[in-house]
């Protein structure tokens, strides 16, 4: 089958990763439909809002009519939409389940019915739980510790069960994304550290030795573009980790301080969060040649530039940059 150009539906396309991904897909000549609730603002794509190949659909993933409309003329889906990460999910578990799991299989089947040929699912590296292995690879058993990660794992199984000739499925397990994007998040570890280091000259580390995998947002969005360029046989039925940058949280704080300034104070406090794992990105490199190009330092420098140039409004307090704060403002049911 042709590897492009595609007509792509991106669910959650007005989110953190989507705000970086959509302009890249348009620049590559793809047609893009974004399905999103736009909870974090309307002006997500300032550089391409009027692009003739961009269609924006404001709607709920749980509404079958909205989904059918968004899928019209699409031949690929990149499914990013979810209540993202454990704290946001736990704010309203019933809501989280309805979006992250209950709406998933109906979306997959609607996509098949609409003639979609390729479905790429953004799962999470959190599906592994706590691992003692030196390298967490895709063949290790999944031991999710939270409802958020359990539903991610369940959706992986459901998607692969729907795989048939002509309906190519791929599962990606991203590390924690970091760096600057038009729809910014400042509630993930590297971005939290950079924000506090720049504005307060202080970083608070909970725990320290536990490792966390991270991936720069440019690498994350580049991967989805790259997957669309691959032939069917190279990606069909595959599950890959995305990210190969693993540092203890204490080291992440030190990296941020090195970029921001030596005057930044680091304070370490205990944590009851035992999660620690070293995610391996070897398989996706070996299988399809995808290489990471960006570092944690790059992510911090990009955020500092955004702070200094006023790209972000009131970054310490603005609910638009913090999922829980924003979800507490809006009434999703």
N, C-alpha and C positions, 0 to 999 in steps of 0.2 A: 504494500500500500504506500501511497505517497506520504512523505513526511512533512508536507506543508505546501502552501500555507493552510492553517487550520481556522475553523470558526469555533472559538473556545468559549465555553461558559465557565466563569470563575465564581464559584459561590464564596461569599465572604470576601469578594474582591476589593472592597473598600476598607479592608483591615490593614494591619501592619505589613504583612508580606505582600498582600495584593497591591498596595499602593506603590510598591517597588516593582512588582511584576508586570502590571498592566501596561505601563509605558514601554517596557522592553518588548512585550509581545506585539504591540502596535508598531514599534520601530522595525520589527522583524517581518512585518507584512501580514500578520494574522488579524482576523476579525475577533473582537472581544466583546462578550456580554458579561456584565457584572451584575450579580444578584446579591443584594445586601440590604440591611435595614438602615444603613448610614447613621448608626448611633453616635459615631465619633466625628461627625461633620459631613457637610455636603461637598466641600471644595477639596476633595481628596486627590484629584488629578488636575492640578492647575496647568500643567504643561500640555495636556492632551484632551481636556474636557470636551472640546468641539471637534475632535478627530472623527472623520466620517466612518471609521471602522470601529468606533466605540459605542456600544449601547449600554445604558445604565438602567437597571430595573430595581426600583425600590420595593422590596417585598420580603415576605417571611418564607424561609425555606420549608416551613411546616405546612404551607398552603399549596395543595396539589395544583390548583389553577395557576398560581403564580409560577410554580416550577415548570409546568407545561409551556407557559408563555415564554419563559426565559430560555428554555431548551430549543425553541424554534430555530431551525436551520443550523444548529450546532452539531459538530461532529467530534468534539472532544470536551471533556469536563475536567477541570482541576478543582477538587473539592477542598476548600480551605475553611469553610464556615464552621464555627463551633463556639461554644462558650469555652474560652481558652484558659487553660491551666487550672490547677487544683483549687486555689482560693476563690477564683471567680465561679467555678462550678459549684463549690460548697455554699456559696451565698444563696443559691436557690437550686437544690439538687433536682427537684421535679422539672424545673425549666431546663436545666442542663441536660437531663436525660431526654427530654422531648426534642431538643435540637441536635444533641451529639449522637444519639442512638436511634430514637424512634423515627426520626425523619430520614435516616440514612438509606435504609433498604428501599423505601418508596422512591427516593431520588435516583438510586441506581437503576431501578426497574423502569422508571419514567425515562431515564436517559437511553436505555436499551430500546424502549418503544419508540423513541424519537429518532432513532437511527444513529446514535452516538457510537463511534468506533473505538474510542480510547477514553478510559476513566482513570485519573490519577488521584490518589487519596493521600491527604496529609494526616498521617497518624501521629505518633509521638515516641520519642526515645524513652519516655516514662513507662511504657508498657513492660520494660524489663524488670522494674522494681529494683531491689538491692541485689547487686551481684558481687561475688568474691573473685570472679575471674579477672585476670589482668586486662583482657580485651573483651568487650561485650560485642559479639558478632550476631548476625541475623539468625543463626541457627540455634541460639540458646533459647531455652524455654521462657515464655512470657510469665511474669509473676507480678502483675500490676497490683499496687497497694491501695489505690484510691478508686472511687467510682469514675472519676475523669479518665484515668488510664485504663480501667476495666472496659469502659465503653469504647475507647479507642481500639483496644484489642479485639473486642467483639465485632466491630465494624470491619476490621481487616479480614476476619474469617468470612463474614457475610459477603464482602466484595469478591473474594476469591471463589466463593461458591457460585457466583453469578457469571464467572468467566466462561465464555464460549468462543468458538471461532468467529472472528469478526468483531468481538467485543474485548479489546485488549485492556487488561487491568494492571495497575502498578501501585504498590504501597511504598510510601516514603515515611521514614521515622526521623523527623527532624530533631536536632539538638535545640537547645534554647537559642532563639534568634537575638542578635544584638546589633546595634548601630542605628544610624539615622535613616528615617524614611518619611515621606510626606504625611502618612498617618502614623504618628509616633507613639510608641509605648515606652513608658519610663518606669514600668513595674516588673521588669525582668533584671536579673542580677547585675550584669555588666552595666546596663543603662542606669540602674539605681545607683551603683557606685559612682559612675561618672557624674550624674546629676548632683549628688551630695558632695562629691569632691570639689566640683566647680563652684557650687553656690554656698556651701557651708564649710568647705575646706576640711570636712570630716567624712570618714567612711566607717560604718558600723558593720562588722562581720559577725554573723551568727555561726558559731562552730569554727570552721577554718580548714580542717584537713580533708573534709569530704569533697570529692571531685564532682564537677559539673561539666557536661559537654556543652559547648557553644558553637554557633555558626553565624558568620557575618550575614546581614540581611542581603547584601549583594550576591553572595554565594548562594544563599537560599533561593532567591528569585532566579538567578542564572541557572540553577539546577532544573527548575520547571521548564524554562525555555529549552534547555538542552534535551530534556526528556521528549519534548515534542519533535525534536529533530531526529530522534532515533527511529530506526525501522521497527516494525511491530515485533519481530522475533527477538530483538535485543532486550525488550522491556516487558514482554507479555508474561504475566504471572509472577513477576519479580517483586521482592521486598528488599529495600535497602535502607541502611542508616544514612542520614545526611548530617555530616559534621564529623570532624576528626581533631577538634581542638579541645583538649581536656586538661583543665587545671584545677587544683584545690581552690576553694573559695578564697582562702587567704592569699594565694598567688594572684588571683584576679584583682584583689584589692591592691596588691603591690604594683601590678601592671598599670592599673588606673592611676595610682599615685605617680608613677614614673612619667606618665604622659601629662598629667595635670600640673604637678608641681610638688617638690619635696616637702613643702610646708603642710601638705595634707596629712591630717592625723588619722590613724587607723586604730579603732577600738574593737576588741574582740570580746564577744559575750557567748555564753553556752547556748546550745541548741538541742532540741529533742527530735530533730529531723535526721534520720539515719541514712538517708539515700546518698549513695556514693557509687559511681560507676564510670568506667572508661570506655566510651563508645568508639568502636572502630569504623572508619570509613574506607577500609581497604577494599571491600568487595565491589563497591560502586566504581572505584578507580580501576580495578582489574577488569570488571565486566564491561563497562561502557566508556571508561577513560575520563570520568569526571574528576577534575582536580579543583581543590579549594584555592582561591587566589588572595583571600583577605585574612587579616589577623585581628586579634583582640585590640591591639594598638590602633589599627585602622578604624575600628568601630568607635573607640574612645575619641580619636581625633575628629571623626565625622560629627560626633555629638557635641564636642567642644565648639566646632565651627558653627553648628546650629544655635548653640547658646549665645555665642558672641555676636552673631549676625542677626539675631532676632527672629530666626525661623520658627522658634517655639515661644508661645505666649504663656508667661507665668509657669515655667516648667516644674516648679516645686509643688504647685497647688492645683493646676488646671485639671479638672476631672477627665477631660478628653484624652489625657495621656495615661490614665490609670483605670484599668478595666473595672475594678470593684467600685471605685468612686462613681464612675459613669453609670454602671448598672444600678447603683443605689438611687440615682437620679431619675431613671426611666422605669416605666411600669411594663415590663415584659411578662406575659403570662402564657 
